[in-house]
């Protein structure tokens, strides 16, 4: 669990419950807190102004993983359970959580439209279990898209369509939760960045469950996630480093993927793998110079990752300031850019 537990409390009214589009606004109509990694100083502005904080030659790295509808209704004998998928382990097997009843290894499960599955073991950590499905590969994924619903946590009071949980550039299905740091980006803002000479590149990291329910959070060192870093992105990172320009990760998922490869190789390389990397204030960042992210709960390991960029006391001061100023939390909320000065 995060070292920030009990450091602050999020007032319920600051839990963003609705997408901006539902409120008749644009996705980019959120606020932006810019936090200086050197001195902890903060600037309060709007996301539309984000281009002001980058310069020609900087590189933004986005996670293009696409969110799948990861909540499936399951039948076990006379029980109805809820299966929340977390991570694909083979073409026919996923780890996930079963909620709403009792079950044991070996139990058969049935889903809508003829899909079935069986509990074949425990997952990477309790309460995750492994489910082997009767379909595999693209057939299974297509079926999940037909019968599933997006994961919705307690602070979201209404169901929203899957498209609300996608970034504009999402293209590779696999995340069960939206890589939400990029949600506010429109193609218009991305084009403005390119016009300024800021480089844009992509990788994929398929985000698993960040919360298990009932005040249970993943163990940070037991939270495997699959990543793919393309050759083009690796080459851009190396070029940017040589030119001594900044590399900014759009999301903690991007930091995790890049630093996993960076700690094992003298230069960035194209790679596909599974990361269990846990980043906190003791971690020495080798690749990433800045981070765009949302605002995180004190229990989340994401918040510990932020302390690798800016000292814990300065981070907490900024978070308390954000609460006082009414910033919104979670995937539909406001944004936080943590970056060293130009």
N, C-alpha and C positions, 0 to 999 in steps of 0.2 A: 504493500500500500504506500501511497505517496507520503513523503515527509512533510507535506503541507497540510495534513489533516488537522482540523480545528483552527487553522490559521485565519480563516475568515468564513463568513456565511453569506450565501447568495439569497437576497430577499426574493420571495416568490414572484413579485411583480417584475423582476429582472430576468426571469426565465422567458425567452422568446418562444411564444406558443404558435405563431402563425408565420408562414412565409410572407415576404414583402409583397409578392404578386397578389396574394389574397387580399391585401390591404389596399390594392390599387396603385402600388408603387412599383419601381423597378428593383431588381436584385441588388444593384449597386447602391441603392438608397439606404446605406447603413453608415454608421460612424466608424472612424478609424483612430485608434490611439497608437502613436508612434513612440516607441521606447528606445532611447539611445543606450547601446550596450556598454558604452564607456563610462557614462556618468549617471545613468538611470533617469535622466531627464525625459519628460514626456511632452508631446505635442498632441493636441486634440483637434481633429479635423474630420473630413468626410471621405469616404472611400473613393469618390470621384476624383479626388486630388492625389491619389496614390502615385501617379506618374511623377509628381514633384520630388519624390524621395529616391528616385533612381537616376542614374546617369548613363550616358552612352557606354556600351561595353559591358555593363552589368548583365548577369544571366539569371533569369527566373526559371526554376524547375518546378513543373506541375505534375501532379499525380493524375493520370488519365483513366484510372480504374472507374468502372461504371457500377453503380449500385444495383444489386438484384433485390427482388421482393422476398426477403429472407424469412418471413413468418409463414409457416404452413400449419393448417389444422390437421391433426393426426387422430386416428381412432386406434385405441388399444382395447380389444374386447368391447365392453360397454362404456368405456371412458372416452371423453374427448380431451385431448392434450393440445398444447401449443408447442410447436417445434420452432425454435429460433436457431437458424443455421449460423455457424461462426466461421468455418474454414473448410475448404475442399482439400481432402487428403489424397484421394485417387479419383479416377474418372467416374466412379460410382459411389464414393464414400465421402461423407461430410462429418465434421464435428459440429455439435450443437447442444442446445439446452432444451430439455422437455419440462414444461410447466403445466401445473393444473391437476396432477394426479400421481399415482404410484406406478413404477415400472421397474424392470430388471433386465439384465443382459439376456439376450435370447428372445425377448418379446418381439412379436410381429406388429408392425404398424401399417395402417392403410390411410391413403390420402385421396383427395378428389381426383376424378377422371382416370381412375385405374392405376395410379402410382402406388407402390407398396415399398416397405422397407423393413429392416430388422436391426435391433440394437445389438451391435457385435462387440462392444467393449467400452472402456472408459476413455475419455479424451486426454488432451495434454495436461489437464488438471481438473479436479472436481469443480463445478458440477457438470462439466462437458462430457458428453457421451459420443460414441461413434455410431453413425447410422449408415448402413449399406442399402442403397436403393435398387429397385428393379430395373431402372434405366441408367444409362451412363452417357458421358460426353455431352454433345450438343442436344441430344434428345432429352436428357435429364434437365439441362438448363432451360430449354424451351418449355418443359412442363412446369418448372418452378416459376417461370414468368407468367404462365397461364393461371396458376392456382395460388400464388403467393401474394403477400401484402408487405409493404415496407415496415421495418422495425420502427416502433413508436414508443418512446419512453414516457414516463408518468407526467412529465412537465408539458407534453404536447396533448392538448385536451380534445383535439379532433383529428380524424384521419385525413391525410392529404395524399394526393396522387403520387405515384412513384416519380414522376418528372420533377416534383418539388425537391426530391432527394438526389438530383443529378447536377453535376457541374455542366457548363455549356460545352466543354471539350471532352467530356467522358466518352470513351470509346471501347474499353476493354472490360467486359463484364467480370465481376468477381468479388466486389466489396459488399459486405452485409450492412455496413454503415457508410454513409456518404463521406468521402474525404472532403470535409466541409470547408476547409480553409479557402478553397477556390470558388465557393458558391457565388460570391458577389461579382466575379469577373464576367463581364459581357465581352462579346467580340469587339465592340467599340473601344473599350478600355485596352484590350489586348492589342488592337491596331494602333492606338495612341502610343503604347509602349514601344512597338516596333518602329513607328515613325521617329521616335526619340533616339533610336539606336540601341534600345534594350533588347537583348536576345531572349527568346522563349524556347524551352525544350521540355520534353516529357519523359516520364518513366511510369511504371505501373507498380503499385503496392496494393494488394487486396486486403482492405481493412477488415479485421475480425470484430467480434463483440468487444466493446469497451466497458461494458457493465453487465453483470450476470443477474441482477435483481436481488431483492432482499438484502441490500447493503453489502453485496458481494462484488468485488472488483477483481479483474484478472491479476495474477501475480506477474509483475512486470518482466521477470526473467523467464516466465513460462507462458509466453504469449506469441507463439510463432505466426508469422505472416509471410506470404509469398511475394517476392518482388522480381521485377525484370527491368534492367537498365539497358536501353538500346545503345548500339555503337555510336550513333549520331550524338546522343546526349553525353556519352562518356568523352567523346572528342571535343565537344563544346566546353565541357567542364575543364578539360586540360588546357585548352586554348585560353580560357578566361583566367585560369590560375597563372599561366605564363605572362599574361598582360597585367597581372596584379589588380584585376577588377573583382567585384564582389559577386558571390554566388548566393542567391536568395532562394530558400526552399519555401514553396507554397504548401504548407502543412507539415505537421510533425511526422507524417508517414514518409514524406520525402527525405527529411533529415535521417530517419531511421535507415532507409534504404541506402542513401549515399554514404553515411558514416559506417555502415556495415562493410561495404566494399572498401572504403577509404582506409580503414584501420588495418586491412590485410594486404594492401597493395600500395606501392609508392606513387602510382598515378591511377586515375580513374579508368576502369575497364568495363566493357560490356559484360554483364553477368546476370544469370537467373539463379535464384536460390530462395532459401527460407531464412528469415532473420528472427533471432530471439534477443536482439540487442536492447539493453536497457541503458538509457542515457539520463544522467542526473548532473548535479553541480560538480561532481568529481571527474566528469568525462572531458577529455581534451578534444575539441572539435578539430578535424583535419580538413574537411571539405567545405562545409557550409559557413557562410559569414553572416547570414541574416535569415529571419523566419517571419513569414506571414501566417497567422493562426487566429483562431477564435479565442474566446475566453473559457477557461477550464475550471471544473470543480476542484476543490482542494484534495479530494480523494484520488483524482485521476493521475496516472503516471505521466500523461502529457504535460502536466504542470511541472513535474520534476525535470522533464526534458528542457523546459524553458530556462531553468536555472543553469544550464550549461552555457547559455548566451549572456545572461545578466545575473548578477549576484542575487541570492535569495532575498535579502532584505530590501533591495531596490525593486525587485519584482513584486514583492508583497506590498510595498508602498504604492506602486503603480496600480495594482489590483484594487487596493482599498480606495484609491482615488477614482478608479473606474466605477466602483460601486456608488461612491458619493455622487458622481456625475451621471448616474443612471444608464450606464452601458448595458446592453443586453447580452445574455449568455446563450451558449449552445449553437446548434447548426443553423438556426434562422437568425442568429444574433449579430452583434457588431464584431469588428475585426481589430487585430492587434499586430502591428508591424514592429519587430524587434531587430534593430539594425545598427551597425556602427556608422558614424557620420561620413559624409562624402569626402 
